[in-house]
Amino acid sequence: MTTTLSKEVALRIGLASRALPGVEVKRLLQLLHDRLGTLDEDGLTKITVTDLKTGLGSTDGEEDGEDLGPGLENLKRAVQILWGATPEEELPSLETPLSGGGASVRVAVASNASELLNGHFGTCLRFLVYDLSTTESRLVDVRSTTSADLTDDKNAARAELISDCQVLFVISIGGPAAAKVIRRGLYPMKRPEGGEARTILTELQHIMTNSPPPWLAKILGVRAEQRLKSYSAEADVRGQ
């Protein structure tokens, strides 16, 4: 099944899936598609708890003490999200992209909430996309991963989603997924401890300003001979 979702619809479905333990995005989307056909914001408001409970084979446990699905409270929360209930945290506000004219890099951050690096590449809810210079960081886009997860190769689709970026920060990423990211020109950087995205970007800015490694210097447009000279000088200092 292929479908095109608006950003708002994709976000609602992704958040609703997170509220339903054990229910993958593809399964939820198929259920919604079967019920509604065309998926839009108005259509999602027609979904009921009964629709989800029936489609997911869930019982509420009130009669026989069993719960064969995500549970009644989770179903209620998922329906609220599909209807457009405000998530616990609002999406961060976007800023104007950098206009160019200086050394800069576009950075993707795997995130599940706010402006935090707290997502794994294959399961994060969204990518925060920043334009980063040595003096500024601007959040230029927030990209839901829901549509990517509906494809046959979700890791390739996730990599394509951020293919205009050069650097990717994640909590973790597997080898095959990392290879797909690298093939699209991104340099993956793992930060298992996570943290505030802006703090991590400030650290990257410091590296950009002072002593960028060859891969980053290349992204910033430093010529090959300059990169080699800088690398040789650092090696000489380390050898003293």
LUMBADO-489324 format. One record per residue (C-alpha): residue in three letters; x, y, z. Coordinates in Angstrom, 2 decimals, padded with zeros to 5 digits, m for minus. Layout:
BEGIN
REC sevo      px      py      pz
REC  ALA       X       Y       Z
...
//
This chain:
BEGIN
REC sevo      px      py      pz
REC  MET  000.00  000.00  000.00
REC  THR  001.31  003.42 m000.92
REC  THR m000.20  006.64  000.29
REC  THR  000.75  010.29  000.61
REC  LEU  000.18  011.83  004.01
REC  SER  000.26  015.45  005.07
REC  LYS  002.76  016.31  007.80
REC  GLU m000.03  016.72  010.34
REC  VAL m001.67  013.38  009.49
REC  ALA  001.68  011.59  009.51
REC  LEU  002.51  013.09  012.90
REC  ARG m000.83  012.07  014.41
REC  ILE m000.51  008.50  013.15
REC  GLY  003.07  008.24  014.35
REC  LEU  002.17  009.52  017.82
REC  ALA m000.89  007.29  018.00
REC  SER  001.24  004.27  017.13
REC  ARG  003.59  005.15  019.98
REC  ALA  000.60  005.17  022.33
REC  LEU m000.30  001.59  021.32
REC  PRO  002.33 m000.85  022.62
REC  GLY  003.17 m003.54  020.09
REC  VAL  001.33 m001.84  017.21
REC  GLU  003.59 m000.86  014.32
REC  VAL  002.86  002.16  012.16
REC  LYS  002.13 m000.02  009.12
REC  ARG m000.51 m001.99  010.99
REC  LEU m002.21  001.14  012.32
REC  LEU m002.15  002.83  008.94
REC  GLN m003.67 m000.24  007.26
REC  LEU m006.46 m000.26  009.85
REC  LEU m007.14  003.45  009.30
REC  HIS m007.03  003.05  005.54
REC  ASP m009.51  000.17  005.69
REC  ARG m011.87  002.26  007.82
REC  LEU m011.53  005.61  006.06
REC  GLY m010.03  005.18  002.61
REC  THR m008.55  008.66  002.17
REC  LEU m006.53  009.72  005.20
REC  ASP m006.87  013.37  006.12
REC  GLU m007.36  015.39  009.29
REC  ASP m011.15  015.40  009.06
REC  GLY m011.26  011.66  008.45
REC  LEU m009.16  010.87  011.50
REC  THR m011.75  012.55  013.73
REC  LYS m014.22  009.82  012.72
REC  ILE m012.11  007.04  014.26
REC  THR m013.47  005.63  017.53
REC  VAL m012.10  003.46  020.30
REC  THR m014.35  000.67  019.01
REC  ASP m012.76  000.97  015.56
REC  LEU m009.30  000.49  017.02
REC  LYS m010.37 m002.20  019.46
REC  THR m012.05 m004.21  016.70
REC  GLY m009.26 m003.68  014.19
REC  LEU m006.53 m004.61  016.64
REC  GLY m008.40 m007.54  018.15
REC  SER m008.39 m005.98  021.61
REC  THR m010.67 m006.58  024.57
REC  ASP m010.94 m004.04  027.35
REC  GLY m010.64 m006.61  030.11
REC  GLU m013.80 m005.51  031.87
REC  GLU m015.65 m008.81  031.39
REC  ASP m013.08 m011.58  031.38
REC  GLY m010.05 m009.95  032.97
REC  GLU m007.97 m010.35  029.81
REC  ASP m006.39 m007.78  027.54
REC  LEU m005.57 m009.13  024.11
REC  GLY m004.42 m005.78  022.74
REC  PRO m002.91 m002.47  023.79
REC  GLY m005.43 m001.85  026.57
REC  LEU m008.42  000.46  026.85
REC  GLU m006.56  003.49  028.21
REC  ASN m003.97  003.30  025.45
REC  LEU m006.75  002.98  022.85
REC  LYS m008.44  006.09  024.26
REC  ARG m005.19  008.03  024.17
REC  ALA m004.50  006.95  020.59
REC  VAL m007.95  008.10  019.49
REC  GLN m007.42  011.47  021.17
REC  ILE m004.15  011.88  019.29
REC  LEU m005.76  010.90  015.98
REC  TRP m008.42  013.52  016.61
REC  GLY m005.70  016.15  017.03
REC  ALA m005.20  016.33  020.78
REC  THR m002.14  018.41  021.57
REC  PRO  000.82  016.16  022.40
REC  GLU  002.53  016.54  025.75
REC  GLU  005.07  018.81  024.10
REC  GLU  004.49  021.18  021.22
REC  LEU  006.70  020.88  018.18
REC  PRO  009.52  023.43  018.29
REC  SER  009.17  026.54  016.14
REC  LEU  011.00  026.69  012.82
REC  GLU  013.57  029.35  011.96
REC  THR  014.72  030.91  008.71
REC  PRO  017.41  028.84  006.93
REC  LEU  020.89  030.29  006.68
REC  SER  021.32  032.28  003.49
REC  GLY  024.78  030.94  002.69
REC  GLY  027.95  032.89  002.15
REC  GLY  029.96  031.11  004.81
REC  ALA  031.02  027.74  006.11
REC  SER  027.93  025.81  007.17
REC  VAL  026.58  022.30  007.50
REC  ARG  023.05  020.85  007.63
REC  VAL  022.52  018.52  010.58
REC  ALA  019.76  015.99  011.29
REC  VAL  018.99  014.98  014.89
REC  ALA  016.97  011.83  015.71
REC  SER  014.31  012.93  018.18
REC  ASN  011.13  011.80  019.91
REC  ALA  010.31  015.00  021.79
REC  SER  011.01  018.71  021.88
REC  GLU  014.54  019.71  020.79
REC  LEU  016.18  016.61  022.20
REC  LEU  018.56  014.06  020.77
REC  ASN  016.80  011.02  022.21
REC  GLY  015.99  008.79  019.24
REC  HIS  017.42  005.72  017.56
REC  PHE  017.76  005.98  013.79
REC  GLY  015.31  003.19  013.00
REC  THR  012.62  004.09  015.53
REC  CYS  012.72  007.85  016.16
REC  LEU  009.48  009.72  015.63
REC  ARG  011.06  012.61  013.74
REC  PHE  014.27  014.23  012.55
REC  LEU  015.09  017.78  013.60
REC  VAL  016.97  019.51  010.79
REC  TYR  019.33  022.37  011.58
REC  ASP  021.42  024.76  009.53
REC  LEU  024.66  025.22  011.43
REC  SER  027.43  027.77  010.95
REC  THR  030.29  028.51  013.30
REC  THR  028.16  031.18  015.02
REC  GLU  024.51  030.21  014.48
REC  SER  022.20  027.21  014.69
REC  ARG  018.74  027.39  013.15
REC  LEU  016.02  024.75  013.25
REC  VAL  014.76  024.76  009.65
REC  ASP  012.53  021.67  009.54
REC  VAL  010.89  018.91  011.59
REC  ARG  010.38  015.75  009.53
REC  SER  008.07  012.96  010.64
REC  THR  009.32  009.45  009.90
REC  THR  005.83  007.94  009.63
REC  SER  005.69  007.91  005.82
REC  ALA  009.16  006.36  005.64
REC  ASP  008.04  003.54  007.92
REC  LEU  005.31  002.60  005.44
REC  THR  007.84  001.63  002.77
REC  ASP  009.41 m001.77  002.17
REC  ASP  012.84 m000.52  003.27
REC  LYS  012.21  001.95  006.06
REC  ASN  015.90  002.55  006.77
REC  ALA  016.58  003.54  003.17
REC  ALA  013.51  005.76  003.23
REC  ARG  014.60  007.38  006.50
REC  ALA  018.03  008.07  004.99
REC  GLU  016.40  009.58  001.91
REC  LEU  014.23  011.76  004.14
REC  ILE  017.35  013.59  005.37
REC  SER  019.50  013.25  002.25
REC  ASP  019.96  017.04  002.08
REC  CYS  021.88  016.87  005.38
REC  GLN  025.58  016.15  005.86
REC  VAL  025.69  015.11  009.53
REC  LEU  023.34  012.87  011.52
REC  PHE  023.20  012.59  015.32
REC  VAL  021.54  009.49  016.78
REC  ILE  021.40  007.56  020.05
REC  SER  022.27  004.47  018.07
REC  ILE  022.26  003.09  014.52
REC  GLY  022.90 m000.40  013.18
REC  GLY  025.60 m001.25  010.66
REC  PRO  023.34 m001.86  007.61
REC  ALA  021.37  001.32  008.33
REC  ALA  024.60  003.32  008.77
REC  ALA  025.77  002.10  005.37
REC  LYS  022.58  003.42  003.77
REC  VAL  023.02  006.75  005.52
REC  ILE  026.64  007.05  004.38
REC  ARG  025.69  006.22  000.79
REC  ARG  023.48  009.31  000.82
REC  GLY  026.34  011.52  001.87
REC  LEU  025.61  011.75  005.60
REC  TYR  028.14  011.23  008.37
REC  PRO  026.44  009.43  011.31
REC  MET  027.55  010.34  014.82
REC  LYS  026.37  008.25  017.80
REC  ARG  025.70  009.92  021.13
REC  PRO  024.28  007.15  023.37
REC  GLU  023.74  009.57  026.25
REC  GLY  021.63  011.91  024.12
REC  GLY  020.90  015.39  025.39
REC  GLU  019.73  018.84  024.34
REC  ALA  020.13  019.20  020.58
REC  ARG  021.37  022.79  020.80
REC  THR  024.05  021.83  023.32
REC  ILE  025.33  019.09  021.04
REC  LEU  025.31  021.48  018.10
REC  THR  027.34  023.99  020.11
REC  GLU  029.95  021.29  020.62
REC  LEU  030.00  020.66  016.87
REC  GLN  030.39  024.40  016.24
REC  HIS  033.45  024.41  018.49
REC  ILE  034.98  021.62  016.40
REC  MET  034.09  023.45  013.18
REC  THR  035.81  026.61  014.42
REC  ASN  038.95  025.14  015.93
REC  SER  040.08  021.87  014.44
REC  PRO  037.60  020.10  012.14
REC  PRO  038.59  016.51  011.26
REC  PRO  039.17  015.85  007.54
REC  TRP  035.62  014.58  006.88
REC  LEU  034.09  017.71  008.40
REC  ALA  036.59  020.03  006.75
REC  LYS  035.61  018.51  003.41
REC  ILE  031.93  019.22  004.08
REC  LEU  032.82  022.81  005.00
REC  GLY  034.56  023.27  001.68
REC  VAL  038.16  023.29  002.84
REC  ARG  040.41  022.40 m000.08
REC  ALA  042.19  019.05 m000.05
REC  GLU  045.66  020.54  000.26
REC  GLN  044.57  022.67  003.22
REC  ARG  043.02  019.64  004.92
REC  LEU  046.22  017.68  004.41
REC  LYS  048.35  020.54  005.74
REC  SER  046.17  020.90  008.82
REC  TYR  046.19  017.15  009.46
REC  SER  050.00  017.02  009.10
REC  ALA  050.42  019.92  011.50
REC  GLU  048.23  018.24  014.09
REC  ALA  050.20  015.02  013.68
REC  ASP  053.46  016.91  014.26
REC  VAL  052.09  018.49  017.44
REC  ARG  050.90  015.12  018.75
REC  GLY  054.31  013.64  018.04
REC  GLN  056.20  016.20  020.12
//
